[in-house]
Amino acid sequence: MRDLISGIARHLPEESYLVGGFVRDYLLGREINDIDIALKGNPKRYAHLLAERLKGSYFGFLKNNVPARGEVYTVYIPHKGERVRVDLSGFEDLKADLAERDFTINALAWKLSDFLKGEKRIIDPFGGLEDLEEGVIRAVSPRVLENDPLRMLRAYRLAQYLGFTIDPATREFIRQKGELIKKVAPERVLNELLKIFAKGGSAKTLSLLKEDKFDRYLFGFEISEKSPKGVESFEKLQREGFTEKLKRETDSAEKTFLGEFDADTLLKLAIFLHPTRRWEEFLRLYPFGEDATKFVKNTLEGYAFLKKLPLEETAEKHHYLKRFSEYLYPIGVLSKIYGDFERFEKIADFYGRWKSLSKPLLGGREILNLLGIKPSPLVGEILESLVLAQLEGKVRDKTQAEGFVKQILRRRV
């Protein structure tokens, strides 16, 4: 990374500083995902220059919530087979720029030339180094939270990711001003919320949100005491290897939702929502999109049906799997957490047989030709009956299937 930064520095003005998450994570010895640089000059000009000289690409966006920083330009630079993200922003007054940042541990600046020389002369106007050492998330000022209320939620997420605590004054501000989060675009809130569910330690964070009464503004209601406990149980099952085993047994396919979140993130959300009984209301609150909505909805409905239906007869199991086979893994996890795993095992034990025998031995066209009938709803009924006969062991090959289908027609005539 140092060699890349050295290459970048050659094309930037002398007054260029590493800032934000880069300085924080570098000092903590954490993995660096991107490089944040504030410079005295035109960031667009230097973004274009970096892209040209280092064979990268760039685009700009406006920080509407941080007027002092104006436009930020992101440059993607190829480095050791990967693309490294570099964010460039301009400043007139460095301290004024840092004063607009969210938390003290992100309001640190390290001059590029000093960094490359190994000189640890870090500009720290708000006590970020001390907070970094003590493991504290502290807002730079109440004003920065009012300017962008999403930062209130980010405080909890950052505390979770870093294993830090949130400064009492920052938490008190959130208790008093939590309703400000309603001013933030729903897609931004959703992204931050899902990041909380995406990492370990979600249960503790969710409990803090409830303790600070922030949950009512984020979820539209006060969350159940059982919700964080359910999430904690899921994380325990992950550590024990239960979830990976169940994924294999239920043929669970890896999927990505909303561009960056895996199925376990949404499953954790579903586990969290189950005790509230108000999950449909929550799903309407944010722009989940069709795939994510369908995943959460079918997981929770599938679990509800698992608890309610007898699921003893072959036909019941077949119809259940026709609707919910794609969601067996998340349904199984919910049943394990909330005490219905024995009922789930009845479905899981039947699943292998259903997977191999639920495709009819005869197709619709073959049935039409065999019986000499025209297309009608009857064909669908015959196909369904044929599948059930296969699952019950009454029909084992194509010859038996033809005889079974003819018998159905005779009974109907």
C-alpha positions in Angstrom: 0.0 0.0 0.0 2.9 2.4 0.8 4.3 2.1 -2.7 0.9 2.9 -4.2 0.6 6.0 -1.9 4.1 7.0 -2.9 3.0 6.8 -6.6 -0.1 8.8 -5.9 1.7 11.5 -3.9 3.9 12.3 -6.9 0.9 13.8 -8.7 -0.7 15.7 -5.8 0.1 19.1 -4.3 2.3 19.5 -1.3 -0.7 20.3 0.9 -2.2 16.8 0.6 -3.3 14.9 3.7 -4.4 11.3 4.4 -7.7 11.7 6.4 -10.7 9.9 7.7 -11.0 6.1 7.7 -7.5 5.5 6.3 -5.7 7.2 9.2 -8.0 5.5 11.7 -7.6 2.0 10.3 -3.9 2.4 9.7 -3.3 3.4 13.3 -5.4 0.5 14.5 -3.6 -1.9 12.3 -6.8 -2.8 10.4 -7.2 -3.8 6.8 -7.2 -0.7 4.5 -10.1 -0.8 2.1 -9.6 2.6 0.5 -7.5 5.8 0.7 -9.1 9.2 1.7 -7.1 12.3 0.7 -7.9 15.9 1.4 -5.9 18.4 -0.7 -5.6 22.1 -1.2 -6.6 22.6 -4.8 -9.1 21.4 -7.3 -9.9 17.7 -6.6 -11.4 17.2 -10.0 -8.2 18.2 -11.7 -6.1 15.9 -9.6 -8.6 13.0 -9.9 -8.3 13.4 -13.7 -4.5 13.5 -13.4 -4.3 10.4 -11.2 -6.6 8.4 -13.5 -4.5 9.4 -16.5 -1.1 8.8 -15.0 -1.9 5.6 -13.1 -4.3 4.1 -15.7 -7.4 4.4 -13.5 -10.9 5.8 -13.8 -12.7 8.5 -11.8 -16.1 10.0 -11.1 -17.4 12.8 -8.8 -20.3 13.2 -6.4 -21.5 16.0 -4.2 -21.5 15.8 -0.4 -24.8 17.6 0.1 -24.7 17.1 3.8 -21.1 18.5 4.1 -21.1 21.8 2.3 -17.5 22.7 3.4 -16.2 19.7 1.5 -18.2 20.2 -1.7 -17.5 17.6 -4.4 -15.6 14.4 -3.7 -13.9 12.6 -6.6 -13.3 8.8 -6.5 -10.5 7.3 -8.5 -10.1 3.6 -9.0 -6.4 2.7 -9.5 -5.2 -0.7 -10.5 -2.7 -2.2 -8.0 -1.4 -5.7 -7.7 -4.3 -7.2 -9.6 -7.0 -5.3 -7.7 -8.7 -1.8 -7.9 -7.9 0.5 -5.0 -10.4 3.2 -4.3 -9.0 6.7 -3.7 -11.3 9.5 -2.6 -10.1 13.1 -3.2 -11.7 16.2 -1.7 -10.6 19.8 -1.6 -10.2 22.2 1.3 -9.5 25.8 2.0 -9.0 25.4 5.7 -7.9 22.0 6.9 -9.3 22.4 10.5 -12.7 23.6 9.0 -12.6 20.5 6.8 -12.0 18.2 9.8 -14.7 19.9 11.8 -17.2 18.7 9.2 -16.3 15.1 9.7 -18.5 12.7 11.8 -16.4 11.4 14.7 -13.2 12.5 16.3 -11.4 9.3 15.3 -12.2 10.1 11.6 -11.2 13.8 12.0 -7.5 13.1 11.8 -5.1 14.3 9.1 -1.6 13.0 8.2 0.4 14.9 5.7 1.3 12.6 2.8 4.9 13.6 2.8 5.2 12.9 6.6 3.5 9.6 6.2 5.9 8.5 3.5 8.9 9.6 5.6 7.5 7.6 8.6 7.0 10.8 10.6 3.9 10.5 12.9 3.0 14.1 13.0 -0.8 13.8 12.9 -3.1 16.8 13.0 -5.7 16.1 15.7 -7.9 19.1 16.6 -10.6 17.2 18.4 -8.9 14.6 20.5 -9.3 11.7 18.0 -6.0 10.0 18.9 -7.0 9.8 22.6 -10.4 8.4 21.6 -8.8 6.0 19.3 -6.6 4.8 22.1 -9.5 4.5 24.6 -11.8 2.9 22.0 -14.5 5.7 22.0 -16.9 6.9 19.3 -17.4 10.6 19.9 -19.2 13.0 17.6 -17.0 16.0 16.5 -19.9 18.2 17.5 -23.7 17.9 17.8 -23.9 20.0 14.7 -22.3 17.3 12.5 -25.0 14.9 13.6 -27.7 17.4 12.8 -26.2 18.1 9.4 -26.4 14.4 8.5 -28.5 12.4 11.0 -27.4 9.2 9.4 -24.2 9.6 11.4 -26.2 8.8 14.5 -26.9 5.3 13.2 -23.3 5.1 11.9 -22.0 5.6 15.4 -23.5 2.3 16.5 -22.3 0.5 13.4 -18.8 1.8 13.8 -18.7 0.9 17.5 -19.8 -2.6 16.5 -17.1 -3.0 13.7 -14.3 -1.6 15.8 -15.3 -3.0 19.2 -15.5 0.5 20.6 -18.1 2.2 22.9 -20.1 5.3 22.1 -19.4 8.4 24.1 -22.2 9.1 26.6 -22.8 12.6 25.3 -23.2 11.3 21.8 -25.7 8.6 23.0 -27.6 11.3 24.9 -27.9 13.4 21.8 -29.3 10.4 19.9 -31.8 9.8 22.7 -33.0 13.4 22.4 -32.8 13.9 18.7 -33.3 10.4 17.3 -36.3 11.4 15.3 -34.0 13.4 12.9 -33.2 10.1 11.2 -36.6 10.3 9.5 -35.1 13.2 7.4 -32.6 10.8 5.8 -33.3 9.1 2.5 -34.6 5.6 3.3 -32.1 3.9 1.0 -29.2 5.4 3.0 -30.7 4.3 6.3 -31.4 0.8 4.9 -27.8 0.4 3.7 -26.4 1.4 7.2 -28.9 -0.9 9.0 -28.0 -3.9 6.8 -24.3 -3.3 7.5 -25.1 -3.8 11.2 -26.8 -7.1 10.4 -23.9 -8.1 8.0 -21.2 -8.4 10.7 -20.8 -10.3 14.0 -21.8 -8.5 17.1 -25.2 -7.4 15.7 -27.1 -8.5 18.8 -25.3 -6.1 21.1 -25.7 -3.2 18.7 -29.4 -3.9 18.3 -29.8 -4.0 22.1 -28.1 -0.6 22.3 -30.5 0.8 19.7 -33.4 -0.3 21.9 -31.8 0.9 25.1 -31.4 4.4 23.5 -34.9 4.3 22.1 -33.6 4.8 18.6 -35.3 1.6 17.5 -38.8 3.2 17.2 -37.5 5.6 14.5 -35.5 3.0 12.6 -38.0 0.2 12.6 -41.3 2.1 13.0 -41.9 0.4 16.4 -40.1 -0.6 19.6 -38.4 -3.9 19.0 -39.1 -7.0 21.1 -36.7 -8.1 23.8 -36.5 -11.4 22.0 -35.3 -9.9 18.8 -31.6 -9.3 19.7 -31.6 -12.7 21.6 -32.6 -14.4 18.4 -29.8 -12.7 16.5 -27.4 -13.7 19.2 -28.5 -17.3 18.9 -27.9 -17.2 15.1 -24.4 -15.9 15.5 -23.7 -18.8 18.0 -25.0 -21.3 15.4 -22.7 -19.7 12.8 -19.7 -20.1 15.1 -20.6 -23.7 15.9 -20.8 -24.6 12.1 -24.5 -25.4 12.2 -25.5 -22.9 9.5 -22.9 -24.1 7.0 -23.9 -27.7 7.5 -27.6 -26.8 7.0 -26.8 -24.9 3.9 -25.2 -28.0 2.4 -28.1 -30.2 3.4 -30.7 -27.9 1.9 -28.8 -27.1 -1.3 -28.8 -23.4 -0.3 -27.4 -21.3 -3.2 -25.2 -18.3 -2.5 -27.0 -15.0 -3.4 -26.3 -11.3 -3.2 -29.0 -8.8 -2.4 -29.0 -5.1 -2.9 -25.6 -5.3 -4.5 -23.5 -6.3 -1.5 -25.4 -8.3 1.2 -25.5 -12.1 1.4 -28.4 -14.3 2.4 -27.2 -14.6 6.0 -27.5 -10.8 6.4 -31.2 -10.9 5.4 -31.7 -14.1 7.4 -30.4 -12.3 10.5 -32.9 -9.5 9.7 -35.7 -12.1 9.4 -34.8 -13.7 12.7 -34.8 -10.2 14.3 -38.2 -9.3 12.8 -40.0 -12.6 13.6 -40.9 -11.8 17.3 -42.2 -8.4 16.4 -45.0 -9.7 14.2 -44.8 -6.4 12.3 -42.3 -7.4 9.6 -44.6 -6.4 6.7 -44.8 -2.9 8.0 -41.0 -2.7 8.2 -40.5 -4.0 4.7 -42.7 -1.3 3.4 -40.6 1.3 5.2 -37.5 0.8 3.2 -36.7 0.1 -0.5 -35.6 -3.5 -0.2 -36.3 -4.3 -3.8 -38.1 -7.4 -5.1 -35.5 -10.1 -4.4 -34.7 -9.1 -0.8 -38.4 -8.5 0.0 -39.2 -12.0 -1.4 -36.5 -13.6 0.6 -37.5 -12.1 4.0 -41.3 -12.6 3.3 -41.0 -16.2 2.2 -38.6 -17.1 5.1 -41.0 -15.7 7.7 -44.2 -17.1 6.0 -42.5 -20.4 5.4 -41.7 -20.7 9.1 -45.2 -19.6 10.1 -46.7 -22.4 7.9 -44.2 -24.9 9.3 -45.5 -24.2 12.8 -49.2 -24.2 11.7 -49.6 -27.1 9.2 -49.7 -30.8 10.2 -47.2 -31.7 7.4 -47.8 -35.4 8.0 -49.2 -36.4 4.6 -47.2 -36.7 1.5 -49.4 -34.2 -0.3 -48.9 -31.6 2.5 -45.1 -31.9 2.4 -45.1 -31.7 -1.4 -47.2 -28.6 -1.5 -45.1 -27.0 1.2 -41.9 -27.7 -0.7 -43.3 -26.5 -4.0 -43.7 -23.1 -2.3 -40.8 -23.0 0.1 -38.0 -25.4 -1.1 -35.8 -22.4 -2.1 -36.0 -21.1 1.5 -35.4 -24.3 3.5 -32.1 -23.1 4.9 -33.4 -19.8 6.4 -36.6 -21.6 7.6 -34.6 -24.3 9.2 -32.4 -21.7 11.1 -35.5 -20.0 12.4 -37.0 -23.3 13.5 -33.8 -24.1 15.3 -33.7 -20.8 17.1 -37.4 -20.6 18.1 -37.9 -24.3 19.1 -39.5 -26.0 16.1 -36.6 -27.9 14.6 -38.2 -31.3 15.1 -41.1 -30.2 12.8 -38.5 -28.9 10.3 -36.7 -32.2 10.3 -39.8 -33.9 8.9 -39.6 -31.7 5.9 -35.8 -31.9 5.6 -35.9 -35.7 5.7 -38.5 -35.7 2.9 -36.6 -33.1 0.9 -34.2 -35.5 -0.8 -37.0 -37.8 -2.0 -39.0 -34.8 -3.2 -36.0 -33.3 -5.1 -35.5 -36.5 -7.1 -39.2 -37.4 -7.6 -41.1 -34.1 -7.9 -40.6 -33.9 -11.7 -43.4 -35.9 -13.4 -42.3 -38.9 -15.5 -44.5 -37.7 -18.3 -44.7 -34.2 -19.7 -47.8 -32.2 -20.6 -47.4 -32.8 -24.3 -46.9 -36.6 -23.7 -50.2 -36.7 -21.7 -52.1 -34.9 -24.4 -50.9 -37.4 -27.1 -51.4 -40.4 -24.8 -54.9 -39.5 -23.9 -55.9 -37.8 -27.2 -57.3 -34.8 -25.3 -57.0 -31.1 -25.9 -55.1 -28.7 -23.6 -57.1 -27.9 -20.5 -56.8 -27.5 -16.7 -57.2 -31.3 -16.5 -53.6 -31.8 -17.7 -52.3 -29.8 -14.7 -54.4 -31.9 -12.3 -53.1 -35.1 -13.9 -49.5 -33.9 -13.6 -50.0 -33.1 -9.9 -51.6 -36.4 -9.2 -48.7 -38.2 -11.1 -46.1 -36.4 -8.9 -47.9 -37.4 -5.7 -48.1 -41.0 -7.0 -44.3 -40.9 -7.6 -43.6 -39.5 -4.2 -45.8 -42.2 -2.5 -44.0 -45.0 -4.5 -47.1 -46.0 -6.5 -45.5 -45.0 -9.8 -41.8 -45.9 -10.4 -41.2 -45.8 -14.2 -42.7 -44.3 -17.4 -44.7 -47.4 -18.2 -46.4 -47.3 -14.8 -46.9 -43.5 -15.3 -48.8 -44.1 -18.6 -51.0 -46.7 -16.9 -51.7 -44.3 -14.0 -52.6 -41.4 -16.3 -55.0 -43.6 -18.3 -56.6 -44.8 -15.1 -57.3 -41.2 -14.0 -59.0 -40.4 -17.3 -61.2 -43.6 -17.1 -62.3 -42.6 -13.7 -63.3 -39.2 -15.0 -65.3 -40.4 -18.0 
